[in-house]
Amino acid sequence: MNTPPAHPPRARSRGGRRTALLGLLAMTPIVLTACGSAVAPAGDDAPESHGQAVTIDNCGRELTFAHAPEAVVGLMPSQTDLLLRLGAQDQLAGQAQVATSELPADVASLAADVPVLSTDAPPAREDLLSVAPDLVVSPTEYEFTAEQGFASIEQLADNGAQAYVATGGCAERRSSAEVTDLLTDIENLGKILRAEDLAADLAADAQARLDAVTEAVRDQEPLTVAEIWSEGNMLGAIGAGIEYDIIRTAGGDNVFNPDAPEFADFFSAEITPEEIVSRNPDAIVFGVTSDAQHERVVEYLRATFPDVTAVQNDLLIAVPQSDFYPGTIGNIDAVETIAHQLYPDAF
């Protein structure tokens, strides 16, 4: 059926069944294009690479850049997309995990000649180091797990590269991440790339889209929402992290929340079908990785929860799994998708 969101191996495991959960990873080629997001200029109009040194804090680490990076790698299409919108197309030395989702149509051509370092998993250490990056941008810290054969942050540093992790993907923030963490990433990367003007425009567009949703749903009676994943005979709920905040921002009242003990140190928890029945949500949200998977999940939900309000009212909301990754414009897409389906008359 559908998999746990946004690379669950990046969070801490809790037991054998959780280990099985952590092994699940399938992601989608379906992408909702970020409406109104400008594509940055290339060539003579690209951001300059000189100026004063820039220092930022990232996941408890201090990163200093004496000049704009000249060889940048995006470790997920979501991060590559953001880099392209910040004018870094001429600095891109590599892109990774390209089979997990497609780049939006308005920027895809800009990455056509960028070397592909991996398809459906983070690149092997030697493959990443082979392009001699000086900046590597990732949605979470998992992509730097040396035990998995990936280049660690320390190994990158030894080879002259710095790692930037999406704010919402930092290990200590993964369960408390918010949609607006994206604005922090835009600002930070704008400074690093010396593309502050482009970053300001992109952040303003993202904030305007969020504000439009907030205003539209302000007077709506909140509908209850359960965000779930399923795989084989396993069923899980998401009650924390950016996924939780996406539903909150869209105006939904999540029936699972971070204060529950099962989400104390992990944003997702395995549950029984009876827990969905007892909460009887008005809507069910789930990530999808393909049209076929979408159909399978809907079939499962209808067969398993025929008396739940969400199923009876056919309010089953599919969101591309990639839109749940930390540090992506897709987070805004997900908010809009969920809000429009929860409250169609408000828009």
Summary of the structure (lengths in Angstrom):
residues: 347
radius of gyration: 19.7
end to end distance: 31.1
largest distance: 62.2
contacts: 1245
relative contact order: 0.17
helix: 40%
strand: 16%
